[in-house]
Every structure is written in structure tokens, then in C-alpha cells.
């Protein structure tokens, strides 16, 4: 069974951190509706949703991917790269403690979960403006104990590793080669995003279905031509906060479900 932890949109989302996007007004009501549609899409694909309450004082808290890295054996709580976001980790760690043993990165490590791409027993960790080498070293040491191979990937010109590439199944990575060193992914088939859609490399694989942003029709057509099953969803307001489709959920396998004990409401 797949479970996704999500968090409701904060009314202060327009005050979000931005690194590569110019600030634009964000329609809060529309962002909430798009986030609900995102959750509904996951639920329709068989994912159980556990939705945490909004954090009114934390504009980026809806992007739950960044404060944690989850593998089958453990949940690693990170120190996110933007100091304003670090309070997000407390309630998320409490939520995840129902499903995984918890461990924590230590200063001076900084790491955003959007910089971590897991493909089976291989883990690629982006070195970006948000994730440093100390975090990579700590993550490598933690996960090597569970027989994961953790490799660094330099990231340039975008927020996170998963802004530049995503695993889309069938030994294939959707990629924008201008943002990362493609040689790090030897052994995989690389599918280049169209030049007209350089931000389209962020995709979310749920079982055998790819979720992508509706703003990338050429990428959708390319994927469908290659035989991938695609669901395109409108996340235009969330994209103004530098979001992709991966960052609004933490998805993991959970074979022995128990009801969460914290104040969260399933969104189904």
C-alpha cells in the first residue's frame, strides 16, 4: 500500500522562499483547489492520503518533500536549506514516526528532499543552493547501513535535483541535461524534455502512471508517444512558489497501516 503525507496550503504562501522565479501574486483559493485536485489524483491512483493541517506562519510548509527523505527502513529528517523553513520539520517528524524509525541530520548539513532521487537501491543526492556536501556525506553514511548506494550530482541553474530530472519507470530518466551532469546516470535511458519546456523534468511516478504539470503539453505528448501513462494536473499557482509535482507529497510503501495519532485528517 502506498501512503502519501501531504499538508494543506498556508494562507501565507505568497511569502514563500524563491530562488529562481520572480515573485508573482498567488491566488490562495486557487492554490487550495489545485492542491485538493492533486490529492484527489493520488487517491484515484490508489494512494492513501494523510493530510496534515496547514502551518499558517510557514508559507512553504505545503511542500512536504523537502524536510524528509524516506526509504523503506528509515525516515531521515533534514535541515532544509532555507532557514525560514526549518520549523516545518517538527510536525512532519512526528507524523512520520508512525511509519518509520526517525533519524536526523546534524549541522552544518543542509538538505532539501527535492534534491534526493531514489531509484531502487540507488540514491542520487543533488548538490545545490539548498543541499551541501556535509548533508550528502551524512545521508550517504546513514543509508549505506541499509545497503543503498548514494551518489552526488552537481545541480546548477535550478532549485533542486528533481527540478532537473525524475525517474519515470522502465529504466528511464526524464532530464534537462543543461542543469545537471547526465553522465551520473549511466545505465539509464535518458529522455530529454523539449527545449520549449525546460522546467518539465519534474514528474511523479505512482505505480505505472506519471503525474506531470499541465503546463507542459509537449512533454506530455512526448511521454505518451513513448508509451507512458500520463496524468496532467494544473498546479499553476503552486508553480509560482517554485513547486513541482513531486514536492507536495511524501509517498512511501506501508504494508502495516495504523491510524495516525497526531491531529491529521485523511483526505479521502
Rosetta blueprint (number, residue, H / E / L):
1 X L
2 X E
3 X E
4 X E
5 X E
6 X E
7 X E
8 X L
9 X L
10 X L
11 X L
12 X L
13 X H
14 X H
15 X H
16 X L
17 X L
18 X L
19 X L
20 X L
21 X L
22 X L
23 X L
24 X L
25 X L
26 X L
27 X L
28 X H
29 X H
30 X H
31 X H
32 X H
33 X H
34 X H
35 X H
36 X H
37 X H
38 X H
39 X H
40 X H
41 X H
42 X H
43 X H
44 X H
45 X L
46 X L
47 X L
48 X E
49 X E
50 X E
51 X E
52 X E
53 X L
54 X L
55 X L
56 X L
57 X L
58 X L
59 X L
60 X L
61 X L
62 X L
63 X L
64 X L
65 X L
66 X L
67 X L
68 X E
69 X E
70 X E
71 X L
72 X L
73 X L
74 X E
75 X E
76 X E
77 X E
78 X L
79 X L
80 X L
81 X L
82 X L
83 X H
84 X H
85 X H
86 X L
87 X L
88 X H
89 X H
90 X H
91 X H
92 X H
93 X H
94 X H
95 X H
96 X H
97 X L
98 X L
99 X L
100 X L
101 X E
102 X E
103 X E
104 X E
105 X L
106 X L
107 X L
108 X L
109 X L
110 X L
111 X L
112 X L
113 X H
114 X H
115 X H
116 X E
117 X E
118 X E
119 X E
120 X L
121 X L
122 X E
123 X E
124 X E
125 X E
126 X E
127 X E
128 X L
129 X L
130 X L
131 X L
132 X L
133 X H
134 X H
135 X H
136 X H
137 X H
138 X H
139 X H
140 X H
141 X H
142 X H
143 X H
144 X H
145 X L
146 X L
147 X L
148 X L
149 X E
150 X E
151 X E
152 X E
153 X E
154 X E
155 X E
156 X L
157 X L
158 X L
159 X L
160 X L
161 X H
162 X H
163 X H
164 X H
165 X E
166 X E
167 X E
168 X L
169 X L
170 X L
171 X L
172 X E
173 X E
174 X E
175 X E
176 X L
177 X L
178 X L
179 X L
180 X E
181 X L
182 X H
183 X H
184 X H
185 X H
186 X L
187 X L
188 X L
189 X E
190 X E
191 X E
192 X E
193 X L
194 X L
195 X H
196 X H
197 X H
198 X L
199 X L
200 X L
201 X L
202 X L
203 X L
204 X E
205 X E
206 X E
207 X L
208 X L
209 X E
210 X E
211 X E
212 X E
213 X E
214 X L
215 X L
216 X L
217 X H
218 X H
219 X H
220 X H
221 X H
222 X H
223 X H
224 X H
225 X H
226 X L
227 X L
228 X L
229 X E
230 X E
231 X E
232 X E
233 X E
234 X L
235 X L
236 X H
237 X H
238 X H
239 X H
240 X L
241 X L
242 X L
243 X L
244 X L
245 X L
246 X L
247 X L
248 X L
249 X L
250 X E
251 X E
252 X E
253 X E
254 X L
255 X L
256 X L
257 X L
258 X L
259 X L
260 X L
261 X L
262 X L
263 X L
264 X E
265 X E
266 X E
267 X L
268 X L
